Each structure stands twice: as C-alpha cells, then as structure tokens.
Amino acid sequence: MRIHTRFAPSPTGRLHLGHAYAAVQAHDFARGNGGIFTLRIEDIDGTRSRHDHVAAILADLDWLGLAWDEPPTFQSARLPLYQEALDRLRGMGLLYPCFCTRADIAASLSAPHGPDGQLYPGTCRDLADPDLSRPHSWRLDMARAVTRVGPLTWHDAHAGEVAADPQRHGDVILARKDAPASYHLAVTVDDAAQGITHVVRGADLFAATHVHRLLQALLDLPTPEYRHHALLAGPDGTRLAKRHGAPTLESLRLAGEDGRTLSDKLRKGEVPIGFARIGA
C-alpha cells in the first residue's frame, strides 16, 4: 500500500501559521514514506468560498516550498458523489429533513450538549408529512445509524485504538440548507474516493472522526489511519483560527519571512516567538 495524504483547506480566508504546520505535517509524512501528497480545496460552501483565496492558498504553499503530486481537486466539482451517498443513506431510512434554524435549536430547553456545543434535540425527527418545498437540511438519525452498524473502532497514531462514539454528536447534518453536503459527509466521501490512506490533520478534528468512522461503515468505505497532530496557539493561548484573526502567511511573507526556512522550523517543532504548540 502506497501512503497517500492530503491537505484540504477551505478558501474562505487566508492561510495562517496553523495551516502551514498542518500542511507541512501531511506533506512530510507522504514524502518521508515515498507516498503521494494531494491538495484538495474544500470549496463546497458557495456563500463563503472565493476564487482569490484559492490563488492565495496556492501561492502560500509554494512559498513554504510544498508541492503536490497531482492537480488540486475541488469539492465543488464532486457534487454527484455526495448526492449518491445521500441517496444511499436516505434509502436506508437513516435521513430526515430538518426545518429548524440555529435560533430554534438555541431556544430549545431540551437540547443536550456535545463536543461542539448544543446538540439537535430531534424536533423534526418524526414529522409525519414534512413539506419538502420549504428550505431544509438533511440530518442523520444517529440512533438508527449506530444500531445498524454496531460497535466500531478506528486507529490514531497518538491515541491508539479508539472506540467510535458518534452518538455524542447527535443527529448531525449531512446536507445543509445552503450547501449540498456537510463537512462530515464530503470529507468522508472524498478521502475514500481519492484513496487517502492516512488522514494527517489537527487535533481539533479528533472528535469529528467518530462521525466519519460511522459514515465509512454505513457507506462501505475504507477506514484510513489517522494522525491528529498538535495545534498552534497564539500569545493568548487560543488555537489559531481564521475567525480569531490569526496572522496570515501572506503577512509573514510581506514582512520578509522566508517560507522554506519557516517550514524547516515547523518540522523541528520550532514556532515563532509568541506562539506555542498545544496538544499531541
């Protein structure tokens, strides 16, 4: 088996130092094992994805000295694959339409909490005659799905064998009102379709793997090995994220930083002054 990794940014903003660390990790694991490194642009969010951010991603990775082994792929060109998966899950009786807004869920007194905050309380799960002409998402009936496949495990390079516990996420959305597939569905289908053998990504996505393992079992897809690596945090101790205004790679480049030198430092676990590695 030839090792195949991927770096899969979303073109909804500029890359930052945390992205650079993740890209180096995925790139070097493939290169160090004679494998393949793929760049996948996760542009399924049509309301936030921008073409200029795609160009910036390519420029940033080139500045870091990272190269991919095949043309970049775009999720926006893979919509039939996601629809096929949704149709299959719907045929199993595992999906139901949901008309609730985020405000509806936030206002619910019965909504439990999970890894990402408030869980869906199941308001639309048993609607007798849903009106599909209204805007709606499609949710996975988690209890039915888990019962269908039984106990599952997956392996992480740092955590070892992990018992999958997707129920902690509740009835996750697999197709949004404003997008043809959710992150959970699209990334699971893409990793299988592209032959990704090792998913190298940040520890912030460790919990999501429980859902991905369930979807792999339901759709008869292979399960890759996982390597959830440490994250980078800023001076305030908060992990770097676009929404928190993390310094961009573009700003470092314009300030005179050398991208290849930065990549080498990240390989050694060295981060710029004021930043820190957190987690595995």
C-alpha positions in Angstrom: 0.0 0.0 0.0 1.4 3.3 -1.0 0.8 6.1 1.5 -1.4 8.9 0.3 -2.1 12.0 2.4 -3.9 15.3 1.7 -4.0 18.9 2.8 -7.6 20.2 2.5 -8.0 23.9 3.2 -11.3 25.9 2.7 -10.9 29.0 0.5 -12.9 31.1 3.0 -9.9 33.2 4.1 -6.2 33.4 4.1 -4.0 30.6 5.4 -2.3 31.2 8.8 0.6 29.6 10.7 -1.6 26.8 11.9 -2.4 25.9 8.3 1.3 25.9 7.5 2.0 23.5 10.3 -0.8 21.1 9.2 0.4 21.3 5.5 4.0 20.5 6.5 2.9 17.5 8.6 0.8 16.0 5.8 3.3 16.8 3.1 6.3 15.4 5.0 4.6 12.2 6.1 3.9 11.3 2.5 7.4 12.4 1.3 9.1 10.6 4.1 7.4 7.3 3.2 7.7 7.5 -0.6 4.0 8.4 -0.8 1.6 10.8 -2.6 0.6 14.2 -1.3 -2.7 15.7 -2.6 -4.1 19.2 -2.3 -7.9 19.3 -2.0 -9.8 22.6 -2.0 -12.9 22.3 0.2 -15.0 24.9 -1.6 -18.4 23.4 -1.0 -19.5 26.5 0.9 -20.6 28.5 -2.0 -21.6 31.5 0.1 -18.1 32.0 1.7 -15.6 30.4 -0.8 -13.7 32.8 -3.0 -11.5 32.3 -6.1 -9.0 34.8 -4.8 -8.5 32.8 -1.7 -7.7 29.7 -3.9 -5.0 31.6 -5.6 -3.6 32.8 -2.3 -3.6 29.2 -1.0 -1.5 28.0 -3.9 0.9 31.0 -3.5 1.3 30.3 0.2 2.1 26.6 -0.2 4.6 27.4 -3.0 6.2 30.0 -0.6 6.5 27.3 2.0 8.2 25.0 -0.5 5.5 22.4 -0.5 4.5 20.6 -3.8 1.6 18.2 -4.5 1.8 15.2 -6.8 -1.4 15.7 -8.9 -3.6 18.6 -9.9 -5.6 20.1 -7.0 -9.1 18.8 -6.7 -12.2 20.9 -5.8 -15.2 19.7 -3.8 -17.4 21.9 -6.0 -16.7 19.5 -8.9 -17.6 16.4 -6.9 -21.2 17.1 -6.0 -22.6 13.9 -7.7 -20.5 11.8 -5.4 -22.1 13.5 -2.3 -25.6 13.2 -3.8 -25.0 9.5 -4.4 -24.0 9.0 -0.8 -27.0 10.9 0.5 -29.4 8.9 -1.7 -27.9 5.7 -0.4 -28.4 6.8 3.3 -31.9 8.0 2.5 -32.7 4.7 1.0 -31.6 3.0 4.3 -34.1 5.2 6.1 -31.4 7.0 8.0 -32.0 10.6 6.9 -34.8 13.0 7.8 -35.5 16.6 6.7 -35.0 19.3 9.3 -36.6 22.7 9.1 -35.1 24.2 12.3 -32.9 27.3 12.4 -30.0 27.8 14.7 -32.2 30.1 16.7 -34.8 27.4 17.1 -32.2 25.0 18.5 -30.6 27.6 20.7 -34.0 28.3 22.2 -34.8 24.7 22.9 -34.7 23.8 26.6 -34.3 20.1 25.7 -31.2 20.3 23.6 -28.3 18.4 25.2 -24.6 19.4 24.7 -21.9 17.6 22.8 -18.3 18.2 21.7 -19.3 21.2 19.6 -21.8 22.7 21.9 -25.6 22.3 21.8 -26.9 19.2 20.1 -30.0 19.0 18.0 -33.0 17.9 20.2 -34.7 15.9 17.5 -37.6 18.3 16.8 -38.1 17.2 13.2 -37.1 13.6 13.5 -40.6 12.1 13.4 -42.6 14.5 11.3 -45.5 12.7 9.7 -45.7 14.7 6.5 -42.8 17.1 6.0 -43.2 19.8 3.4 -40.0 19.5 1.3 -40.9 22.7 -0.6 -39.7 24.6 2.5 -35.9 25.2 3.0 -34.5 22.2 4.9 -31.3 20.3 5.8 -30.9 16.6 6.0 -29.9 15.0 9.3 -28.7 11.6 10.1 -30.8 9.6 12.6 -27.9 8.8 14.8 -29.5 6.2 17.0 -30.7 4.2 13.9 -27.4 4.5 12.2 -25.4 3.3 15.2 -27.8 0.4 15.7 -27.4 -0.6 12.1 -23.6 -0.9 12.2 -22.8 -1.9 15.8 -19.6 -1.2 17.6 -16.8 0.5 15.6 -13.1 1.4 16.2 -10.5 3.5 14.4 -6.8 3.9 14.9 -4.9 7.1 15.7 -1.1 7.3 15.6 -1.1 9.1 19.0 -4.2 7.8 20.8 -4.0 4.2 19.6 -7.2 2.2 19.1 -10.2 4.4 19.7 -13.8 3.1 20.2 -16.1 5.2 18.0 -18.7 7.1 19.9 -20.6 9.1 17.2 -23.7 9.4 19.4 -22.0 12.2 21.3 -22.6 14.4 18.2 -26.3 13.8 18.0 -28.2 13.9 14.7 -25.6 15.6 12.6 -26.4 17.5 9.4 -25.2 15.8 6.2 -26.7 18.2 3.7 -27.3 21.8 4.6 -30.0 24.3 3.5 -27.3 26.3 1.7 -24.9 23.6 0.7 -25.3 20.2 -1.0 -23.2 18.4 1.6 -21.8 19.0 5.1 -18.1 18.8 6.1 -18.7 15.3 7.7 -20.2 13.8 4.5 -17.9 15.5 1.9 -14.6 14.7 3.7 -15.6 11.1 4.3 -16.6 10.5 0.7 -13.6 12.4 -0.7 -11.0 10.6 1.4 -12.3 7.2 0.2 -12.7 8.3 -3.5 -9.2 9.7 -3.6 -7.6 6.7 -1.9 -6.3 8.6 1.1 -4.6 6.1 3.4 -3.5 8.4 6.2 -5.5 11.4 7.3 -3.0 13.8 8.8 -4.8 16.7 10.5 -5.1 18.8 13.6 -6.3 17.5 17.0 -9.2 19.9 16.8 -10.8 17.4 14.3 -10.2 14.3 16.5 -13.8 14.3 17.8 -15.2 14.5 14.2 -13.5 11.2 13.4 -16.2 9.4 15.4 -18.8 10.6 12.9 -16.6 9.9 9.9 -16.0 6.3 11.1 -19.7 5.7 11.3 -20.3 7.1 7.8 -17.5 4.9 6.4 -19.2 1.8 7.9 -22.7 2.9 6.6 -21.3 3.5 3.0 -18.9 0.6 2.9 -15.9 2.8 2.6 -12.3 2.0 3.7 -11.1 3.5 7.0 -7.8 5.3 6.8 -5.2 5.6 9.5 -5.4 8.9 11.4 -2.6 11.1 12.7 -4.1 14.0 14.7 -1.2 16.3 15.4 -0.7 19.3 17.8 -2.2 22.7 17.1 -0.6 26.1 17.2 -1.8 28.7 19.7 -1.3 32.5 19.7 0.1 34.7 22.5 -3.3 34.5 24.3 -3.2 30.7 24.4 -6.1 30.3 21.9 -5.6 28.0 19.0 -5.0 29.8 15.7 -8.2 30.2 13.6 -9.4 32.4 10.8 -12.3 33.6 12.9 -9.9 34.7 15.6 -7.9 36.8 13.2 -4.8 34.7 13.3 -1.8 36.3 11.5 -1.8 35.2 7.9 1.1 33.6 5.9 0.7 36.5 3.5 1.5 38.9 6.3 4.6 36.9 7.3 5.8 36.9 3.6 5.3 40.6 3.3 7.2 41.1 6.5 10.2 39.5 4.9 10.0 35.9 6.3 11.4 33.1 4.2 8.8 30.4 3.7 11.2 27.5 3.3 13.0 28.5 6.5 9.7 28.7 8.3 8.8 25.2 7.0 12.1 23.8 8.3 11.5 25.3 11.7 8.0 23.9 11.9 9.4 20.4 11.0 11.7 20.7 14.1 8.8 21.8 16.3 10.0 25.4 16.4 7.4 28.1 16.3 7.8 31.9 16.1 8.2 33.8 19.3 4.8 34.4 20.9 3.3 31.2 19.5 3.1 27.7 21.0 2.3 24.1 20.2 -0.6 22.6 22.1 -1.9 19.0 22.2 -0.3 15.8 20.8 
